[in-house]
Amino acid sequence: MQKDTQIFKQMDTSSNPAPLGLMAFGMTTVLLNFHNAGFYGLGSMILAMGFFYGGSAQVIAGIMEWKKGNTFGTLAFISYGFFWLSLVGLVVMPKMGLITGSGGKMAMVIYLAIWGIFTLGLYIGTLRLNRALQVVFLTLVILFFLLAYGEYAGSNSIKIIAGYEGIICGLSAMYTSIAQVLNEIYGKTVLPLGEIQ
């Protein structure tokens, strides 16, 4: 079975889906966290981005990673794609009268914290990958726990700090995406990813 998988991987000439997933995650994260930092309200721009790009494109990238036999990429992109879709659902579905609210403050705290725990597990996996992904996942761990604590404490200041930290997280994912594309196009390191030796 493993031999068949290795032969398939050698025959697979499809493109690397990681830049798509990273960019979808990164751009959506930046836009949401400009809201968290207090620059603008939560409107259709963020919700549409979360549904059509952050959510949908990451699920597609995750399916492509599955085809390539990349378990980490499959789990990460499909999970975070559905995170964005579930987050949009948490906002939109009560407003449409489809369901009641999320269950109060503690429900949102636990929702954010469980995503933080999940992300911490993936961060441990990045220790075998590259420094750029380590930055993306470490800043995401911090973001989820800051948002959870801000929700728990009812602290607008913590949410604003989380917003700025989330902008850094999103920009690091965008950097990693562009670095992978440019390095592939030019056949050399244009933007370093900090590969683990």
Residue pairs with C-beta under 8 A, 6 or more apart in sequence:
5 69
8 69
9 68
9 69
12 67
12 68
14 64
14 67
14 68
16 180
16 184
17 60
17 61
17 62
17 64
17 65
17 68
17 73
17 77
18 61
18 65
18 73
18 77
18 177
18 180
19 177
19 178
19 180
19 181
20 57
20 60
20 61
20 64
20 177
21 57
21 58
21 61
21 62
21 65
21 73
21 76
21 77
21 80
21 81
22 136
22 173
22 174
22 176
22 177
22 180
23 57
23 173
23 174
23 177
23 178
24 53
24 54
24 56
24 57
24 58
24 61
24 81
25 54
25 58
25 77
25 80
25 170
25 173
26 136
26 170
26 171
26 172
26 173
26 174
26 175
26 176
26 177
27 49
27 53
27 54
27 170
27 174
28 46
28 49
28 50
28 53
28 54
28 84
28 170
29 54
29 143
29 166
29 167
29 169
29 170
29 173
30 166
30 167
30 170
30 171
30 174
31 45
31 46
31 49
31 170
32 46
32 49
32 50
32 166
33 143
33 162
33 163
33 164
33 165
33 166
33 167
33 169
33 170
34 40
34 163
34 167
35 41
35 42
35 46
35 163
36 147
36 159
36 160
36 162
36 163
36 166
37 160
37 163
37 164
37 166
37 167
38 160
38 163
42 91
47 88
47 91
47 92
50 84
50 85
50 87
50 88
51 84
51 85
51 88
54 80
54 81
54 84
55 81
55 82
55 83
55 84
55 85
55 88
56 81
56 85
57 81
58 77
58 78
58 80
58 81
58 84
59 77
59 78
59 81
59 82
59 85
60 81
61 73
61 77
61 81
62 73
62 74
62 75
62 76
62 77
62 78
62 79
62 81
63 74
63 78
65 72
65 73
65 74
65 77
66 74
66 78
72 122
72 125
72 129
75 122
76 122
79 118
83 115
90 102
90 111
93 99
94 100
94 101
94 102
102 108
102 111
105 151
105 152
105 154
106 152
108 151
109 148
109 151
109 152
110 148
112 144
112 145
112 147
112 148
112 151
113 144
113 145
113 148
115 144
116 141
116 144
116 145
116 148
119 137
119 140
119 141
119 144
120 141
122 137
123 134
123 137
123 138
123 140
123 141
126 133
126 134
126 136
126 137
127 134
127 196
128 196
129 196
130 193
130 194
130 195
130 196
131 193
131 194
131 195
131 196
132 172
132 175
132 176
132 179
132 192
132 193
132 194
133 176
133 193
134 194
135 172
135 176
136 169
136 172
136 173
136 176
139 165
139 166
139 168
139 169
139 172
140 169
142 165
142 169
143 162
143 165
143 166
143 169
146 158
146 159
146 161
146 162
146 165
147 159
147 162
147 166
149 155
149 158
150 156
150 158
150 159
150 161
150 162
151 159
175 191
176 193
178 191
179 190
179 191
179 192
179 193
180 193
182 190
182 191
183 189
183 190
183 191
183 193
